[in-house]
Amino acid sequence: MRPSHEPTSCTLLALLLLGLASACGGVEEGLDADPSSEADATTIEGDGGAAPADSGEGEAADQGGAPVIGKAIPEGHCLAGITDYQKPGPFTYTKRNVGLVMMWVPDVPPGCKVPMVHLSNGTGGWCGVYEPSLERLASHGFLALCFQSPITGSGDFGMIAFQTALKEYPNLADLRFGSTGHSQGGYGALITLQYAEQKWGSKGVYAGLAMQPATGFGAQPLTNLFPVIYAKIKSPVFMFSGVGTDGLVIEPWVTAAYLLLSPKIEAYHWAKLFSLHIPVPNHEEKQISIPWFRWKLLGDLKACEAFKAIPKQDKTWLVRAEKNVEPCQ
């Protein structure tokens, strides 16, 4: 069904986006890039080194258990029965590093496979800045991942993180891939999303969540053709911006990113009043990520209802554009 909120002037906005890299070439996001304080407070269980981008494909291809889209999460699944999506979840978790891949590993019952969600940080940032969001995901049973790098736009690091998790936790990590990120990392998260679709294909389930994506800024995919990659995405995508600007990324850039997505996929662009780029939007991420990823990766229909209720209950969220919206049934 075509959306009533579909924006116009697509060509002009896409051209604005294509010029983003040159327009913002000198911008720094001003995040603390030194993760040493987090390392001092972290219990490191292992340091096996990040898996190469091509490793583990044979093992990963036989893992999975992806849900039937549109069906509720099956009874008896370890993540079933959670209905409060705005508070920390019921699970404890263990934090560890594997090379540059940071992991928040949920303590779920043995044999239960759970979705992975990778978060790509913004330019000059580090994973610890987004730890509240990663901890929230892990507390709800997601295997939360973050590759430690100040430049995340290429999308490659998210793929390394996914493959590392599949190698380290073959009995926990499911072929259900959530890709999220902020600023340059929001852009990188969408690149990672398409790369994951390309690698695992119909064996996996996928969803993207881009926080204030600075599309085209910073590290580039190898092809340097991010509009082509965006257009190839087949999975549901949610993105948000500030209203007008968040202090760095202006709303038209996010609108243009939305317009580069295929008209055939389910996608959302909301704007958040008073949303700032710095401090990073952990509050917004926590508000959206649990109902969004439970709906799209687990088929949780109550999470679908909770997601759609957010802009009705919280008037600081403004729906800018939606297309091909799936019903909660």
N, C-alpha and C positions, 0 to 999 in steps of 0.2 A: 504494500500500500504506500503510495507516495505521501510524504509528510506535508502537513500544513505549514510547518516552520521552515521549509526548504529555502535557503537564501538564493539570491540572484547575483549577477555580476561575477560569475565564476572565473571567467578568463582574467579579468583585472586582478582579482584577489590572488589567483594562482601566480600571476606575474609578480605581485608584491612579495609572495613567499619565495619565489625563485631568486629574488634579490636580497634575501635576508642575510646570507652569509657575508656579502660585501658591505651591507648596511651596518652590520653589528660586529665587524671584524675585530674591533678593539675593545669590546665589552668584556669586563671581568665580573663574575657573579659575587665575588667577595666572600666565598665560603672558606673556612679553615681547612686547608688541605693536609694537615698533619694528623695522621691517625694514631700517633703514639700514645695519647692519653687513653684511647679506647683499648689499645693493645695491653697496657698495663693492668687494666681491669678485667681482661678477658682470660678465661681458662682455655688454653689451646689444647684440644684433644689430639690433634694430628696435623701434620703439614706435608701431605703427600704430593703437593704440586698440582696445579690446574691441568686438567686433561687437555690434550691437543684437540683442535677443533674437529678432527676427523675420527677421533678414537671412540670406541664403545658403541658404534652404530649397530653392530650385530646383536649385542646383548640388549640394547635399548629397544630394538625393533620388536622383540618378543614380549616386552613388558607392556602393561597398560591396564585395561579395564575401564575404558572410557564410557561415560554414561550415554544412554540414548537421549539425544537432545529433545527437550520438551517434556521429559518424564521426571518425576520427583526423585530425589536421591533415595536409593533403596533402603528399606527398613533393615536395621542391623549394621549398616555401615557405621564406622566409628565416628564419622562427622555428622551423622544424622541427629536430629532432635535439637540442634542449636537454633534458637529463634530470636535471641537478642544480639543484633548485629552492631550495636553502637557501644558496647562495653567489651572489655577483655574477655576472651573466650575461656573455656574450661581447662585448657591444656597447659601444663608446664612445658618447658622447652630447654634445649641445650644449645649454647652458642659455641661455634668452633670455626676455625679457619682451615681451609685446604688450599695451600698456596695463597693466591690473591682472592680466592672465592670465600666470602664470609657466609656462614650458614646459621640459621636459627631453626633447629631441628625439633619438631614437636614430639612430645612423649605420648604417642598414640599406642593402642594395643598392638602386639605383634601380629604381623600379617595384614595389617590395614595399609592400603596404599592411598596416598594423598596427593593433591595437586602441588606443583611447584609454582612459586611466583618469584620472578626476578625483578629487582628494582635497580634501575640505572640512575645514578646520582647526577646532579647538575655539574656544570663546568667548574673546575677547581675545588669541587667538594669531595666528600668521602662518605663511606657508608654510614658511619656513626651519626652523621647529621640526620639521617632518616631512620635511625634505630627505633623511635616510637612507632613508626609505621610497620617496620619489619617485625617488631615484637608483637604488635597487634595481630598480624597475619599468622605468626607461629602459634599464638595463644588460641587461635581458631582452627588449628590443625593443618595449616598450610606449611609446606617446606619453603621457608623464606630464604632468598638468596640475594647477594649483592657482590658484584665483582669490584674490587677496590681499584679505581682508576679515576683521575681527574678529567679525562676526556672519553666520553662514552657514546658519541654520536654514530659510530660506525655500525653498532649493533652486534659486533663480533663477541664482545665480552659476555653478553647475555647468553649467547650460544655456548661459550666455554663453561659458564656457570651451570647451565642445564645439563650438559654432558658430564660435568664433574659430579653433579648430584646423582645422576643415574648410575654412574660408576661406583660412587661411595655408598649409595643407599638403594641397591637394586630391589630390595623388598619393601621399600617405603615410597620412593619417588614414582609416581604414576606418569603416564604420558598425557597429562593435563597441564597445559602451559599457560600461566598468566604472565604477561609482560607489562611492567609498569615502569615509570621513570619521570623525572622532573627536568624541565628546561631542555638543555642539550640531551639529557637522559630521557626525556619524554619523547623526543625525536628518535633517539636510539632504541627506545622500547618498541616503537612501531616497526623499525627495521628488524629488530630481533624477532618480533612476532612473525613477520613474513618469512624470515629465514627458517624459523622453526616449522612453519607450515610446509615450506619447501622440503625440509629434511625428513619430517616424520609423516607428512601427508595425512591420509585418512585414518592412520593408527592413533592419532592424537586429537585432543580437543583444545581450543585456543581462545584466548581473549586478551585484549589490550586495554590499558588505562594510561593515558598520557596527561601528566600534570603540567599545565602551562608550557606546552612543547615549543621549543625554539628551533623549529624545523629549518634544516640547512646550515645551522651554526656549528662550528667546531669540527670534530672528526667526521669524516665522510665515509659512506660505504664504498667498497672498492670500485664500483661502477661510477660513483659520483652522480648517480641518476636516481636520487631519492624520490622524485615524483613518479617514476616508473615503478619503484618498489612499493610505494604507498598504494598505487592503483592495483597492485597484485594481491593485496591483503584480502583474504576471504572471510575472516573471522570477525566477530563483534568488536567494536572499538568505542570506547568512551574517552572523551577529552574535555578538559575544562580550562578556562582562562579567567583572568580577572575581568571586571567590567571596565571596558575602555583600555585599561592597562593594569598590570600588577606592579608597576615600577620598573620593569625591564621588558617583558614580552607584551606587546600590544595585542588587543583582542583580534584585529584583522588578520594577524599572522596565524592565529589558531583557527579562525574561520577559513583561511586559505588552506591550511592543512586538512581540515575536514572536507573541503571541496575536492582535494586530490584523491580521496578515497573513492573506491568504486561505487557507483550509484546502486549496485546490487546488494551491498552488504548492510548489515544492521549497524548503525553508528549514531552517536550522540555528541553534541557540543553544548555544554552548559557553561554559564558564566557565574562567577561567585562574587557577590558584593564584598568589598573590603579585603579581598584576597591579595596577599602580598607575595612577591617572589622571594624576598628575604625578610624575615625568617622563612625557611622553606615550608611549604603547605602540608605539614604532617596532619594537621587537624582535618583538612579537606580529604586527604588520602584515606585516613582512618574512617571517615564518615561514608565514603563511597566504596572502598575496596572490598570490604567483607561482603555486603549484599551483592555487589557486582560480580565478584569472582565466584561466590557460592551459586549464584544463578547461572552464570555462563559455563562454569567448569564442573559443577556438581548437579545441575538441573534442579536446584532448590527453588520451588515455586513460591514459597513464603519469602525467600530472599528477593525474588523478582518483585513481589508486591511491595516489600520494604524499600527497594531501590526506586521504584516509580513514585513512591509516596514522599521521597525526600524533598523535591521542590514544592510540594503542596504543604508540607509541614514546616519547612525551613524556607522562609520567603527571601533569604539572601541568595538562594540558588535561582537563577533565571535560565529557562530553557531557550537556547538560541536556535538550535536546529536538531532535528531527528529524522532518521529515514529507516524504513523497513523494520519498524518496531515490532518485536515479537510479543505476543500475548502471554500472560502468566497462566498458562494452561497446557 
